[in-house]
Amino acid sequence: MNQQEIAPLMSERRVSLIGALLVAIGPVSMALFTPAMPELVAAFGTTEAAVKMTISLYFAGFALAQLVCGPLSDGFGRRPVTVAFMGIYLAASLMALFAPTIEILIAARFMQGIGAAVGVAMSRAIVRDLFTQDRSARIMNLIGMILAIGPAFAPVIGGVTMEFFGWHAVFILMVVMGVSIVLVAIFGLRETVTRDLSRIRPRALLASYYTLFGSSYFVLCSLIIAGTTGAIYAQATILSFILIDRVGLSPTAFGASMLAQTGMFFTGSVAVRFLMPRLGAFGLVPIGLGFVAIGSVLLATLLRLQEPSLLTVMGPVGAYAFGIAFVMPAMTTAAMAPFPKIAGAAASLTGFVQMGSGLLGGMIAAWLGDAVVAMATVIPTMGFTAVIAWFLWRRLPEPVQPVISPRERIEPPIAQ
């Protein structure tokens, strides 16, 4: 029986739903929190810069943990590593809920980032364990569609929750999310790799990352992902201060305004769903990068020519997000495809570059000081980095897709 005849451990729909839930925990935890950021300045009697650290350190924990959780899952398995890291997320959420000082809250957010990091790495690794090529891209697209729903409504939910119940209630919602994912991992996630502790020995880990960093194909794919999706995370450190402090929106209105970003991403994902059979996943990438470039140019110019408004900020952000939906399925699949035996490490490193770029963008934004200037500078730079990386990537030869024998993975005879 060849590889194509073997039914996967889980169906495409099941993998898509679980993958979306896993990958959503990171951005939803961020989106729920952002409407409360200006309020926390007064609540803790601290500075705006200190509150921004709750986002920056969240990114730092998220990015650094990416380098650990993926390789660990290559050795111990996807499910136990998911449960362990979500346990860290739960503990951090409780710590944040009862934080007496801004310093404790910053530390809790850092730990939250560490725990939430497992979602991105595991969702991508599980997809690579079971599917490749356009089938993988189709699942990534469906994960993106489902993923858009959570962050779309999370700022609204966060804003309403904060206004009616206070900022503490936001972390109660995160505790509930963490418990839900642990239950899904225990009862709904099938293990997709065999336990092999030799994969997590220091020499093996170094060899895995050496292989990945030594691949121009992988590095350029990661830069494209970083310049597109990474910009979303960088924006999170800026947008609330622009739209609430400069434009004058309430926390609830800010949450509603974020629908321009997530709504356009969802719309783009639906469009990709219809266009992929005709144009192919990789044929959609230049279209998406075109929208990213448009959003970048508009942000770089409009925010420098006039006082920011809801339209001049969220219009370009929406165009940027629409383009990301066209880029992510193909480029995530491309980054993972050549490395089936170290899929966890590959997923971790793409996540690290993605979140690391968001962290770097947020740090540069904080250094620039003025949130509007930062938005007009940092996000366009990231967008054009992605475009340049794509022009370089498309000149490279496509690597040979390795075939995994049935003995190298766990495969039951029927899909669940």
Secondary structure, 3 states (H helix, E strand, C coil): CCHHHCCCCCCHHHHHHHHHHHHHHHHHHHHHHHHHHHHHHHHCCCCHHHHHHHHHHHHHHHHHHHHHHHHHHHHHCHHHHHHHHHHHHHHHHHHHHCCCCHHHHHHHHHHHHHHHHHHHHHHHHHHHHHCCHHHHHHHHHHHHHHHHHHHHHHHHHHHHHHHHHCCHHHHHHHHHHHHHHHHHHHHCCCCCCCCCHHHHCHHHHHHHHHHHHCCHHHHHHHHHHHHHHHHHHHHHCCHHHHHHHHCCCCHHHHHHHCHHHHHHHHHHHHHHHHHHHHHCCHHHHHHHHHHHHHHHHHHHHHHHHCCCCHHHHHHHHHHHHHHHHHHHHHHHHHHHCCCHHHHHHHHHHHHHHHHHHHHHHHHHHHHHCCHHHHHHHHHHHHHHHHHHHHHHHCCCCCCCCCCCCHHHCCCCCCCC
